[in-house]
Amino acid sequence: MFFKILLLLIIFSFTVQAQEDILIKEILDGIVDDLPEDFDFSELSERLIFLKNHPINLNRTKPEELKSIFILSPLQIANFFSYLSSNGKLIDVLELQAVPGFDQATVQKLLPFVHLNESDLKERITSKNLIRHGENDLVIRSASTLEKQKGFGDLSGSRYLGTPEKLLFRYKYNFNSQVAFSLVMEKDAGEKLAIPADFTSVNLTVNDIGSIKKLSIGDYSLQFGQGLTLWSGFGFGKGPDVTSIAKKDDGLKAYSSANEYSFLRGIGTKIGLSKKIDLTTFWSLRKQDATVTNDQLTTLNETGYHRTQNELNNSNAVRQNLYGAVLEYHKNSFNIGIIGYRSYYNKTFIANTQPYKLYDFTGHNLTNLGLHYNYAVKNTYFFGEIAKSFEGGIAFINGILISLSNRVSAVFSHRNYKTTYYNFFNQVSAEAGGANEKGFYAGLNISPSKKWMLSVYADYFKFPWLKFRIDAPSQGYELLSQLVFTPSKSFKASARYKSELKQQNTDLEVPINYLENVKKQSFRADVNWKLSKTIALQNRIEIVNYQKGTAKNEYGYMVYQDFAVAPIRSKLSANFRFGYFNTASYNSRIYAYEDDILYNFSFGMYNGNGIRNYANLKYKVVKNVDLWLRYAVFYYKNLEQIGSGLDEINGNKKSEIKAQLRFQF
């Protein structure tokens, strides 16, 4: 109680201004529902923060730069360059409103990340300039669950072999966006403290060296086309902005995330063969966690955890060697690319006896080929990709994005991924992976006025073969509608309805399993507002309904209040949440986006009946040195134990504390 009262006193005693990360929060808020709970958002948030400190020069930019902001649709990006080609350089940033498809809301979102400075000449790459003008950013973070988890006890069997702290060291260097270096070291809770750290990632990237547009050494990611043939790292999925279904590929990029899966380790280059043709070549050699039996590979492990003896036994159990190239042709608003690469594993994938895994990949060599395209003409953007795994089948996706008017845009997409399509680097738009799926997606963005925005999409999908806990071909759909009202810069309200229907094996004890419909519906109302120039708040309520077959409906709900606090002329700033939730079971759980330290946004799963509170405090110690502290706690009602297995906690409280130092020099 004392803690809550203290927070309230801090809130209402400080003079407040809106925090600068509100826009970043809005961009990421709609994508968290289907991500792992411990997903590291730093790859996204740090990119946006970097762009706020190093705005893009709109008169000198490239498509790759505008794609990295996550705000513009592919059609808007194509329209922007078409406008520059026809009208010459922009005179004022607000001239963006004359670009087809750019409304006032879009322009306002862009303003923090762009400028028109014509004097931003870049320094030459010399040892003197690298030292004098380079920017250094060092982050050291520690996090720990305060309550003792079962795995850290003196157990005779499986237990956590390391310490409860989660530690992170991240160093980044940047020189005029021409030279960048990163070093990331992370230890998860339960892992042993060691040098080098359990996970270490290094990257050096140099841009624009003659015909070499980009050279990346160390850990990097590749993102091409619609993610069907080759896409590593993070990729957006379905969200309230229906235009996000058309992916914006970044090509070769540095990898500096703490996520321990879906990246490459080696060397990648992007070479300009001519003004219209680019060649990206890559080679990767890395070890991966896997379950290996009798020198045969059962499955690849993606968690990155090495806490128990069994997890350590599976650590780096298989070696992956990958090499290939991407050849791309681009002229005006037309782009086409061909991808080819080969993956080799030093252990053989074996057939699984479970029926739903009958068509899984077997062997140790996999060759993937793909062709992707996009073409913008007037108010229409065509996109698609077709891919083939030589040891398996074909997959394809095609779509069209249309700007019907300045206030209405529509997108349609059709996909067909064969059950035997095999790919280890695949993040295409899909309901459940990039194979064994057919589907059709349709969406609309409607803005009847500057104050209103309505987004609606429907996605119908079929799974021709069996899946986990689904012992027959199945189908389903997903519907989403969201209405946003923004009467002023200081007030924004939204309402969202989402309905999902899938099929799953019955829970009843029957001789032969049959499928039942599983339907989950949710309604969310959200308000972001500033009572005055000094106080900014956010309120949310969400209600969930879950039903499987003829079983009784399950309900859940959550409500929270957020406060954003940034004192004027003070070294201290903070944000807080006070939340309450009540769900019938895990099936009716609710996910909620949460602010975290250093804009490392996270989200929690609200399941059961209880209270969720957290506080993030930032203190500027001295110039260029910042300290963050975070305290977050779940209080559960009528529970004697929280969690299960080695994560089990005795009691009804689970709390976490984080501390972080950031040095900029």
Steps between C-alpha positions, in 0.01 A plus 500: 500500500784737587651439156175594323454815706859604429446460126181708509677777689779502243250515214300795620785698651710523186444732208459265207555500126414224254774244460673488165451125462119517463520468122733199525255342741210550258695341215586187699176469698305303242752222433563333837219243518679221315859547620690309769461653846872575534547636146769768479352810335828690501557434129185701425500762772868588466461547126223754553692677775806514273292658225366761740859602573611459136201606286475385141567765238193461279672655200785250515337188636464150360207255522690290756514795741129578479412133548690499829265757661210246503249784440456512122333237286683369190259697280569823691875446462460441126279809469756710686781422255266545206411844636868595533565379146218717362532809720860514613626546855267588784506862616324439832429181695129584508505468120470128572125554524502547122636148446217260406403287800664730759241636740556741787527221758772325299699820462477574872636153580789552257611841625725377786693274261559719192648836396609694191844619607706548186827551687526150652824415322662184630853491636755282325579167663840558659645375828493856633134554409400159632638595841396864507150479349394148591204451735526242777208352690555256787219328692542275805186336639410261779158346570386246753184341637499577872313190612693172500402264220498125550779442249749689717441268797712205606333243275626150435378493139477771238573850631637836391878489511561875492396817680154666494620827342442582134792713380555700183797692363444690175751731333429685176716728290383716210683730263270702274301185415804394298672281757318314776619250758307312767583257778222327694554258790209348692448248779147376563368430849614154608806496275855495632695824516800462271735680265419498216131535581253222422390702195742734323426686180740723303448698180699745290322670211646747250287680241578657162854392418510555127284238332454319833182648641520300822745263664388322817730272700387299802132459584256635243152444367356472149150615411381471141168502319200388701702282735411177323850400383739688727419709807692497828461715807172669587212544256162665542190284473132584483407817684245781515675677211385271220771622260762326719401170335724613211846461648771766472825314453825655623739263328835462676513661845704479819367283782534631855207339680520272803261254335709186456338354190432588136815688406807422292863507606770559242527760225251672270557753222275713284666604175367743242568337165337796329253777583215252461648168612615398848659174608489386863724208589517329837665219690417384850647237731354465848413242761141454611323337792328175408366175634728225371441126544759245384671771295172574323320833515146500640424870527668841517458686830421872481481615864869569550479376861797312649392474863475127570731211419262381229494846338880511516518158334293637212705820475686546169417140411484557126697711253323690222687612190309730264599690188321669214422817309219738408494680165262799481395728217331830575377766262274782612212326682577148377712254697570133442742269675626143482617318813702181520671346799597165646495385863710213626475336844771269632231274648203345324137592566309175553137417437268544797250227586222744595240518219490880484876504433481250216609757240771671706839553341748211512864495394780751554506711180234752399501725194256791473420709195262792480384787284340813644362812337322826567368758258330832568293667233296809585287403801568125491781291645546137394714267709575131523746216526528141384741256661616144457690271734684250280440215743133596537215701354404847380356796686372835375333820614362780283325820596382842397488824698269767358452861601136541399506865608685726741282355775465132405761232437446128450721194494435147374735206531486133406743236626562130445783329688534130425532257789838390363642852468811503720676812621706585809488879437140578430281777645233541236153627586318195634279379778731219611839482331600496136383154395181290494273800456268666251338832564342821377532839669301819437530827686388863491632822650231771494555856617170690458660810654824613658366396839382147420670183376329164453701186431338167414643170382386142451733204460374154402741206521508122448754242612497207250693268731499424873655726763590474868182406693310505169456147363326595173512773235359819653401856424418827669484877472607819672311829498614833635350848500647806667364854521732784602384852591765775516331840543825669608867435566421458870224240474467165327238232557467159335269201510597158363307179445675176406352158432694180431368155415719192468446126533659267751467145634215458746584492871243226555604140562396338171626194305589712197592866519285745309540874449311767689479870422705718732383861500664790677361853494642814656395861534742777591441867577800725538543870577821705483459852628661799665291675765713806437847576378629347821333157539479214248296185564391179332201281590407160362235238555494166319244220516554147364259216430622144429296195404595154377229283353193484722694568821404792720625842393804638680536871563788721596558870536777744577511870581801721558602860552834630370673822602784660300713731715785718371577798729608820329859597577535197722740207481220260593225358276273198537201302380263276696223247458225388738304207360242242601415179312269202539499213251332161534803302380807507280269477197353844572836663576566857392822652373581861582777718368725648770755780512841386609835659571693671219199467270553123505129442478369170626164342563353279763247220504203564730359167613297423814374757749727769634671837483780615271705805598830632374714812515784609273727778624768678299761720665761706315807447717723738306516610139488193272450257790148374577374257762177299467320307772194280456284321750213282377275271701212255456272439800271200448181438696439158661825347375754311708739436212590691184633333187594139449805277472830661586345849475255427782481757784343436840255776581277737306753768406747519212714811472792610287756774534722641227787745506673647200781746428545668166816688401512715186834643393 
